[in-house]
Amino acid sequence: MQTKTQLGTRHRQVRESILRLSVADYAATIGVKVPTVYSWESGRTGVPQEILALLERRYGVSSGWLLTGSGSPTTMRDDTSPSQPKGAIERLEEQIQAMKSVIAELRAQAPLVVAPALPGRSGPRIPMLSLGVSAGLPAAADDTIEREIDLADMLLEHPESTYFIRVVGDSMTDAGISDGDTLIVDCAIQPRSGQIVIAKVYGELTVKRYLKVEGRPILRAENRRYKDIEITADMDFTIVGVVRSCIKKL
């Protein structure tokens, strides 16, 4: 189901790429206030049906495409003179195709949310031995036990905001994260450039390294087979949490 945020994103693409109007000029053209346009494009409120009908009637913008993202953004026929040069519409269609390609790749590699960490529930305490690791079975004599640890205390800084997520795919193998691994993801941490994060792009979850290159945010896979995802202002994008640990089965 399409969300108001997705409708607002497509509405903004029409205003900028087809109509080439500022928010103030666009508001004056269709007879609404500037804050109303911002509210539509941020997804706080939906674009009214009468505005969708006006855009289709006056500019040939498909209301069906605005609502669903399917089909062509324009309803222009061969005998209709477009209000804007054809190049603007072609550019918008290219952007849409690029967006669909990104979504398809993310969907194929989307990690699975296994479960939230449950605050206040402690697990068994495990002895930590003050020995060097060897191939034999360690004898847990009292004088070799350094301390007992609780894995929840050790791994969960913010249990109420932490989730376990299972990795799908091979886009992060060069970072030591493989298909089937379980990630511990903390949603209470402010992400910094260089950290591995769980992000949501166009509604699809993905695990990538978050970078800022010349001030521009980028999601980078740790596998050369996958291209960088450059984050732009018109994308439906948010960082869900920061990956703190990776659990593997050997």
C-alpha positions in Angstrom: 0.0 0.0 0.0 1.3 3.4 -1.0 2.0 5.9 1.9 1.5 9.6 2.1 5.2 9.9 2.2 5.6 8.1 -1.1 2.8 10.3 -2.6 4.5 13.4 -1.3 7.9 12.3 -2.8 6.3 11.8 -6.3 4.4 15.1 -5.9 7.7 16.9 -5.2 9.3 15.2 -8.3 6.5 16.6 -10.5 6.9 20.1 -9.1 10.7 20.1 -9.5 11.2 18.0 -12.6 8.1 18.6 -14.8 6.7 22.0 -13.6 10.1 23.4 -12.5 8.5 25.6 -9.9 9.7 26.7 -6.5 7.4 25.9 -3.6 6.2 29.5 -3.4 5.5 29.7 -7.2 3.8 26.3 -7.2 1.6 27.3 -4.2 0.6 30.5 -6.0 -0.2 28.7 -9.2 -2.6 26.2 -7.7 -4.0 28.6 -5.0 -2.8 27.1 -1.8 -0.5 28.3 1.0 3.3 27.5 1.1 3.1 25.4 4.4 0.4 23.3 2.7 2.8 22.3 -0.1 5.5 21.4 2.5 3.0 19.3 4.4 2.1 17.3 1.3 5.7 16.8 0.2 6.8 15.7 3.7 4.0 13.2 3.9 2.3 14.8 7.0 -0.9 15.2 5.0 -2.1 13.6 1.7 -2.4 15.5 -1.5 -6.2 16.1 -2.0 -8.0 14.5 -4.9 -8.9 17.9 -6.4 -5.2 18.8 -6.7 -4.4 15.5 -8.3 -7.3 16.1 -10.8 -6.0 19.7 -11.5 -2.4 18.4 -12.2 -3.8 15.9 -14.6 -6.1 18.3 -16.4 -3.8 21.3 -16.6 -0.3 19.6 -16.9 -1.0 16.1 -18.1 0.4 14.5 -14.9 -1.1 11.1 -14.2 -3.0 11.0 -11.0 -2.8 7.2 -11.1 1.0 7.4 -11.2 1.0 9.9 -8.3 -1.1 7.6 -6.2 0.5 4.2 -7.0 3.9 4.9 -8.7 2.8 2.5 -11.5 2.8 3.4 -15.2 3.9 6.6 -16.8 3.9 9.9 -14.9 2.3 11.7 -17.8 -1.0 11.2 -19.6 0.1 13.3 -22.7 -1.3 12.1 -26.0 0.4 12.6 -29.4 -2.1 15.4 -30.3 -1.5 17.2 -27.0 1.1 19.9 -26.6 2.9 19.4 -23.3 3.3 22.4 -21.0 7.0 21.6 -20.5 9.8 20.3 -22.8 9.8 16.5 -23.3 13.2 16.3 -21.8 11.9 17.0 -18.3 9.4 14.1 -18.5 12.1 11.8 -19.8 14.4 12.7 -16.9 11.6 12.0 -14.4 11.0 8.6 -16.0 14.7 7.8 -15.9 14.7 8.7 -12.2 11.8 6.4 -11.6 13.5 3.5 -13.4 16.6 4.1 -11.3 14.5 4.1 -8.2 12.8 0.8 -9.2 16.3 -0.8 -9.8 17.5 0.3 -6.4 14.3 -1.1 -4.7 14.7 -4.5 -6.5 18.3 -4.9 -5.4 17.4 -3.9 -1.8 14.5 -6.3 -1.7 16.7 -9.2 -2.8 19.1 -8.4 0.0 16.7 -7.2 2.7 17.7 -8.5 6.2 15.1 -10.1 8.5 14.1 -8.8 11.9 14.4 -11.8 14.2 13.3 -10.3 17.5 13.7 -7.3 19.8 15.9 -7.7 22.8 13.8 -7.9 25.9 14.9 -5.5 28.7 15.1 -6.7 32.2 15.6 -10.4 31.2 19.0 -11.7 32.1 20.5 -14.9 30.8 22.7 -17.5 32.4 26.1 -16.2 33.7 29.0 -17.8 31.9 32.5 -18.2 33.5 35.3 -16.2 31.7 38.6 -18.1 32.1 41.9 -16.2 32.5 43.7 -18.6 30.1 45.1 -18.4 26.7 43.0 -20.2 24.1 44.1 -23.7 23.2 42.6 -26.6 21.2 42.0 -28.6 24.4 39.1 -28.5 26.8 39.8 -25.9 29.6 39.5 -27.0 33.1 37.4 -24.4 35.0 39.3 -24.5 38.3 38.4 -21.7 40.7 41.8 -20.0 40.3 41.3 -19.8 36.5 37.9 -18.1 36.5 38.5 -14.4 36.0 34.8 -13.4 36.4 31.3 -14.4 35.3 29.7 -12.5 32.5 26.1 -12.0 31.4 25.9 -11.8 27.6 23.0 -9.4 27.7 25.0 -7.0 29.9 28.0 -7.4 27.6 26.3 -7.0 24.2 23.2 -4.8 24.9 23.9 -1.1 25.7 20.2 -0.1 25.2 18.1 -3.3 25.6 14.8 -1.4 25.1 16.0 -0.1 21.7 17.9 -3.1 20.4 16.9 -5.7 17.8 18.3 -8.9 16.4 18.4 -8.9 12.6 19.4 -11.8 10.4 21.5 -11.0 7.3 20.3 -12.1 3.9 22.7 -12.0 1.0 26.4 -11.2 0.4 26.6 -7.4 0.1 28.7 -7.1 3.4 31.1 -10.0 3.2 34.2 -7.9 3.1 33.2 -6.5 6.5 33.0 -10.0 7.9 29.2 -10.1 7.7 27.8 -13.1 5.9 24.5 -14.5 4.8 22.7 -16.0 7.9 24.7 -14.0 10.5 22.7 -12.3 13.2 23.3 -8.6 13.9 22.7 -6.8 17.1 21.3 -3.4 16.1 21.0 -0.5 18.5 18.3 2.1 17.5 19.2 4.5 20.2 22.6 5.5 18.9 23.2 8.5 16.6 24.8 7.1 13.4 28.3 8.4 12.4 30.0 8.3 9.1 31.9 5.0 8.8 29.6 2.9 10.9 27.6 -0.1 9.6 23.9 0.6 9.9 20.5 -0.8 9.1 18.7 1.7 6.8 15.3 1.9 5.2 15.3 3.0 1.6 11.9 3.2 -0.2 10.5 1.0 2.6 13.1 -1.8 2.2 15.6 -2.6 5.0 19.3 -2.9 4.1 22.6 -3.3 5.9 25.3 -1.0 4.6 28.2 1.1 5.7 27.0 4.7 6.1 29.5 7.3 4.8 29.5 11.0 4.1 31.5 11.9 1.0 31.9 15.7 0.5 28.9 16.2 2.7 26.7 13.8 0.8 25.4 10.7 2.5 26.1 7.3 0.8 25.3 3.7 1.7 28.2 1.5 0.6 28.2 -2.3 0.3 31.3 -4.2 1.5 31.3 -6.2 -1.8 32.6 -4.7 -5.1 29.7 -6.4 -7.0 27.3 -3.8 -5.5 27.1 -0.1 -6.4 27.0 2.7 -3.8 23.5 4.1 -3.0 23.7 7.9 -3.1 21.1 9.4 -0.8 19.2 12.4 -2.2 16.7 14.8 -0.6 13.8 13.3 -2.5 14.4 9.7 -1.4 12.3 7.9 1.2 15.3 7.2 3.5 15.9 6.8 7.2 18.6 5.1 9.3 16.9 2.6 11.7 19.9 1.7 13.9 23.6 1.1 14.2 25.1 -2.4 14.1 26.9 -3.1 17.3 27.8 -6.8 17.0 27.7 -9.7 14.6 26.9 -13.2 15.9 28.1 -16.1 13.7 27.7 -19.9 13.8 30.9 -21.7 13.1 
